[in-house]
Amino acid sequence: MMRGFWMMKMNRTTCPCAKLRKARQTKRRRTLSNLRNTTVTGRMSWGEVEAVIRGDKQAYGSCFAVWGWGSQEQHGPRMPLDTDALIAEHFAQLIARERHVLQFPTVPIGMSRHHEAFPGTVSLSQEAAYGVAASVLRSLHRMGVTHLFALMGHGGNVNPFHAAVQGLGKEIAGLTVCEPLDALFYTTEGELGELLNSFGETVSHAGAAECSIIYAIMDDHERRVDIADLNAVKITDDMVTLGGHGVGTQGGNPEAFRQMFPYGSKGDQRKSDTTRGRRMLHLMEQALLAKFDEFVTPTLATTRRQ
């Protein structure tokens, strides 16, 4: 997993920043008034997507999009298998809704080989993960997307995604990519950093911090029955094994990981706290919106000069 704001620029073209958001939304509603009131591409026709891309390029010289990539993997006794996919989808919906950009469907399966000893986990191979990332990048570039805000809900997807961006090189020239989400889960700065590290354990896979955040997200997505069912699972002291970030994942050996962490989590999910989870989620949402605005800011300068 990465630590820091990762952004690779493949060209010099840019797009409007948050200061133009209201004008942009108003203009889009006016010029595309026949379209549905959504930016979720899965609910749109190809013609509607094409019209949005063409309209944005005519108005601003660029087109932004957001895309999430999660996983289907075990997250200990009290967290759902689709945790990472739900995280990616939640934040992608946030960006699409608040910044009115196209949202492409979240991919729900990632590279999770070291979790395969736990039933329910479905993993892509390293080659397949690279192929997924490369295929998505090629498709978005081909249709005319110029700026992609990519949200990795699963840390195991970060390396294949970066490898695909770098490996494709000139093939996706003109596409600027930003991938900021993974770093937020391991920040030590500010209020978010304090809260993440307030559970008496290292922030890691399926620990108390992540459990608190996913419960807040599940509540937002009307999955309160799931939360109640998961919370009913009994956890005893002998089921808790603490482990740092990255511990047990080296080499991707599923049996070795399960032997080291028999119940899947690297923390004590009994310590999860909905109040802190809700606050951490809010801070992450605000941080991602700020990162998106930071991503588009250079474009405004170019647009104004033109």
Rosetta blueprint (number, residue, H / E / L):
1 M L
2 M L
3 R L
4 G L
5 F L
6 W E
7 M E
8 M E
9 K L
10 M L
11 N L
12 R L
13 T L
14 T L
15 C L
16 P L
17 C L
18 A H
19 K H
20 L H
21 R H
22 K H
23 A H
24 R H
25 Q H
26 T H
27 K H
28 R H
29 R H
30 R H
31 T H
32 L L
33 S L
34 N L
35 L L
36 R L
37 N L
38 T L
39 T L
40 V E
41 T H
42 G H
43 R H
44 M L
45 S L
46 W H
47 G H
48 E H
49 V H
50 E H
51 A H
52 V H
53 I H
54 R H
55 G H
56 D H
57 K H
58 Q H
59 A H
60 Y H
61 G L
62 S L
63 C L
64 F E
65 A E
66 V E
67 W E
68 G E
69 W E
70 G L
71 S L
72 Q E
73 E L
74 Q L
75 H L
76 G L
77 P L
78 R L
79 M L
80 P L
81 L L
82 D L
83 T H
84 D H
85 A H
86 L H
87 I H
88 A H
89 E H
90 H H
91 F H
92 A H
93 Q H
94 L H
95 I H
96 A H
97 R H
98 E H
99 R H
100 H L
101 V L
102 L E
103 Q E
104 F E
105 P E
106 T E
107 V E
108 P L
109 I L
110 G L
111 M L
112 S L
113 R H
114 H H
115 H H
116 E L
117 A L
118 F L
119 P L
120 G L
121 T L
122 V E
123 S L
124 L L
125 S L
126 Q H
127 E H
128 A H
129 A H
130 Y H
131 G H
132 V H
133 A H
134 A H
135 S H
136 V H
137 L H
138 R H
139 S H
140 L H
141 H H
142 R H
143 M H
144 G L
145 V L
146 T L
147 H E
148 L E
149 F E
150 A E
151 L E
152 M E
153 G L
154 H L
155 G H
156 G H
157 N H
158 V H
159 N H
160 P H
161 F H
162 H H
163 A H
164 A H
165 V H
166 Q H
167 G H
168 L H
169 G H
170 K H
171 E H
172 I H
173 A L
174 G L
175 L L
176 T E
177 V E
178 C E
179 E E
180 P L
181 L H
182 D H
183 A H
184 L H
185 F L
186 Y L
187 T L
188 T L
189 E L
190 G H
191 E H
192 L H
193 G H
194 E H
195 L H
196 L H
197 N L
198 S L
199 F L
200 G L
201 E L
202 T L
203 V L
204 S L
205 H L
206 A L
207 G L
208 A H
209 A H
210 E H
211 C H
212 S H
213 I H
214 I H
215 Y H
216 A H
217 I H
218 M H
219 D H
220 D H
221 H L
222 E L
223 R L
224 R H
225 V H
226 D H
227 I H
228 A H
229 D H
230 L H
231 N H
232 A L
233 V L
234 K L
235 I L
236 T L
237 D H
238 D H
239 M H
240 V L
241 T L
242 L L
243 G L
244 G L
245 H L
246 G L
247 V L
248 G L
249 T L
250 Q H
251 G H
252 G H
253 N L
254 P H
255 E H
256 A H
257 F H
258 R H
259 Q H
260 M H
261 F L
262 P L
263 Y L
264 G L
265 S L
266 K L
267 G L
268 D L
269 Q H
270 R H
271 K H
272 S L
273 D L
274 T H
275 T H
276 R H
277 G H
278 R H
279 R H
280 M H
281 L H
282 H H
283 L H
284 M H
285 E H
286 Q H
287 A H
288 L H
289 L H
290 A H
291 K H
292 F H
293 D H
294 E H
295 F H
296 V H
297 T H
298 P H
299 T H
300 L H
301 A H
302 T H
303 T H
304 R H
305 R H
306 Q L
